[in-house]
Amino acid sequence: MPSRFLWVNIPGFNMYLREGDSVTLQSKIICGKNVTRTPQLTSAISELITYPQWTVPTSIIAKEILPAVKKDPGYLAKKGFSLVDGEGNVVDPYSVDWTKYSRGIPYKVVQGSGDDNALGILKFNFPNKYAVYLHDTNQRYLFAREMRSLSHGCVRVQAWDELAYRIIRYDNKPGPDGAPSRVEDSLNSWLKQKVKKHITVRNRLPVFIRYFTAEAKGKRIVFYDDIYGEDKMLQSRFYAKR
């Protein structure tokens, strides 16, 4: 393992930032539902985005949005979504013959940036084939729940702000007398102004998203629910006759 990395344990609904031999940040997380699972992966955070837009994945469009707009084209406006064609033009959903589509649509569905955006006000990008990422959320009250398998696959982070500042501070030396760096000042300003900006992470932070239903905490072993049935599958494969 690297000396500095981010560890996300899906069934534990937790995230740790480890630096050297210390855990310097802990946070609750929300992971994917059983039908839209958060994948296990290894990557590294390469970019932060303030006030991001959300382009809805095609799987969610097919399963959730298309059935809804067939019943009511006004559904998109109610949810703060825009319908965008291949040339970037906004399309009036009432002008579309939705009966022609059953599995997908030739449009993008985009949710504009803002406090009501599903991604919240900050997003952590890292390369991966699953198109998932870490992000804030506009439903922060859900972190109070014990069972937090609730998302479409991405990982929502309760301590998103502290994680962002730790990444920036590692990347940028503080000013005179420990004053915030220029990038940290910029982040503060962009969040106050509610503008979309990209921040490149020079020292990429390794990310490990894993699935462990048992975890050591101090001198104790803590067990978590097998939310995706991974242990059950292994048990049926290797211990079916016992």
C-alpha positions, 0 to 999 in steps of 0.5 A: 500500500502507498504511504498516503491513500483513501480507503472506502469500505462499501458495507462499512459505509465508511471512508478513511484517509490514511497518511503514514501510520495514522488515520487523519480523516474518517467519514461516513459514506453512502454507497450504491443500492444492491441493484446499482452497486458501487464497484470495487476499484483502484484509482487516484483522485485527479481533479476536484470540481466545484458546483458540478453539473450532473449528466445522468447515466444512460442506465438511470435514464432508461430505468427511471427517467424515461418511464417518468417523462412518458407519464409527464414530460414536465417531470424533467423541469420539476427535478431541475433537469434539462434535455440536451441534443447532440449539438448542445441545444436544449430541447423542449420535452413536450416536443418529443414523441416519447412513445418512440423510445423504450430503452434509451433516448438520443438526448442527454439529461443534465442537471445544472449546478447548484445547491439542489444538484444531486452531486452537491457542491463538490465532486472528486474525479478519478479515472475508472471504467465505471463512470463513478466518483466521490461527491457531496450530496444535496441529501445530507440528512441521509448520513443519519441512517444506519443503512446507507446503501442508497445511491446509484453507484457513486460514493457520497462523502459526508466530510467532503469539505475536509477531504477537499481541503486536505487534498489541496493543502497537500498539493500547495504550500501555505502562505506566510505565517501559515496563511491559506494557499492561493488555491485554498483561497480560490476554493473558498471564493468559488464555493461562496460564489457558487461557480463551477471550477476545476482544480487539478490534483498534482499529487494524485490521491490513491483511492481503494474502494473495497468490500469487507464485511469484517474490519479491525477497529483497535482491538476489536473485530467489527462485522457489517451486513453483507449488503450485496450478498458477496459473502453469501455467494462465496459461502454457497460456492465453497461451503455448500456441503458443510 
